[in-house]
Amino acid sequence: MSATGLLFGAAAGAALLGALGAVGFRNIFHNILGFALAMLGVAGIFLSLGSDFLAIVFVIVYVGAVAIAMVYAVMLSYPLDLPPKRRSGPKIAAAAAVAAAGAAAIWAVLRSAPLAAGDLPPKVSAAAVGARLLGDYALVFELISVLLVVAMMGAVMVARRVRIAGAGSRS
């Protein structure tokens, strides 16, 4: 087995373990660390496939995402001084079924229509993608990220108001 194959296998394993940790741990900070491991694993997969630019962009973008996720996790997490809520078995089973169905659908699409040699899309280089992202679409990219952060902050504010209102009605 080549070094590239070993890198791919290790990165895929890290991505899988991180994804399982991101959804399986009960502590919100452990979930975030699992998410970070999953993202580093995906960046490693990009590296093993020879896409250095995408790997670097992936790490840079998701480092910011992890930092934002930590802020929201602290804002929305269940209070640590209260006992944790029990997880619902049917909800966990439904989530697993939806994830399996999504994975099966992606697998079926990828396997159903192999491209003929003449149908291959044109080769896109990392330099061309970088030039387009940092040139033509830089403002649009930044505006979309700002819009997403503002929307998430609005969702946090709405969730906080509901929790505070609900807490005051108990007494």
Secondary structure, DSSP 4 states (H G I P E B T S, - for coil): --HHHHHHHHHHHHHHHHHHHHHH-SSHHHHHHHHHHHHHHHHHHHHHTT-HHHHHHHHHHHHHHHHHHHHHHHHHSPPTTSPPPPPPHHHHHHHHHHHHHHHHHHHHHHHH-PPPGGGPPPP--HHHHHHIIIIITHHHHHHHHHHHHHHHHHHHHHHHHHHHHHHHH--
